[in-house]
Amino acid sequence: MTAFLLSVATIWGVACITPGPNTLLVIRYCLTAPRRVAIVAASGTITGTLCWGLAGWLGINILFQAAPFAYLALKIIGGLYLLYLGARIFLDLRRAKPVADVETGRIHVPLATAYRMGLATNLANPKSALFVASLFAATMPAGTPFLYGMAAIAVMVALSTLYYTALVALITHRKVAAAYLRARKKIDIAVGMVFVGFGTKLLLSR
């Protein structure tokens, strides 16, 4: 199981650091609202990750049992989607703009609103469902024990929690926020290369 969990951790770790709506929402709260607001918004996003993980794993497990040939189709779709993510990142580099400027003022945001925003931003993105499906297709062939699926979800939630904890702690400091924004292009290039690599490996695997 160790190798399996390392594979899941690697793929999901890359997904966590990929700039997207969830990360941008938390960064915005970090820069414009009290830290607790960003923490609660991140908690909503992590809850969404748990929901996608459970839905993706249980749905795919049932699908593979009923129609084993679906694994091949999902593997192809998943591989193409990972390649698409990598290519999209490279294409977006040309028109990438700074995420935000460090502001002195802090706006008031109810904690319930911050949680709902974090959860809704995650669940409203249909790409999240397809990415989770791609992750499970890449790491768990048909017949994988149920325990492995639950372990994968636990790894996803744990990594997301660590990522957002570090993100909030860092971005709430002005100098680190500015450094993050300056390094965003380099991070995007590295992430794009990793997604292309995983997508190619998935398509060529048997």
Stockholm file with secondary structure:
# STOCKHOLM 1.0

chainA/1-206         MTAFLLSVATIWGVACITPGPNTLLVIRYCLTAPRRVAIVAASGTITGTLCWGLAGWLGINILFQAAPFAYLALKIIGGLYLLYLGARIFLDLRRAKPVADVETGRIHVPLATAYRMGLATNLANPKSALFVASLFAATMPAGTPFLYGMAAIAVMVALSTLYYTALVALITHRKVAAAYLRARKKIDIAVGMVFVGFGTKLLLSR
#=GR chainA/1-206 SS CHHHHHHHHHHHHHHHHSCCHHHHHHHHHHHHSCHHHHHHHHHHHHHHHHHHHHHHHHHHHHHHHHCTTHHHHHHHHHHHHHHHHHHHHHHHTTTCCCCCCCCSCCCCCCHHHHHHHHHHHHHTCHHHHHHHHHHHHHHCCTTCCHHHHHHHHHHHHHHHHHHHHHHHHHHTSHHHHHHHHHHHHHHHHHHHHHHHHHHHHHHHCC
#=GC SS_cons         CHHHHHHHHHHHHHHHHSCCHHHHHHHHHHHHSCHHHHHHHHHHHHHHHHHHHHHHHHHHHHHHHHCTTHHHHHHHHHHHHHHHHHHHHHHHTTTCCCCCCCCSCCCCCCHHHHHHHHHHHHHTCHHHHHHHHHHHHHHCCTTCCHHHHHHHHHHHHHHHHHHHHHHHHHHTSHHHHHHHHHHHHHHHHHHHHHHHHHHHHHHHCC
//
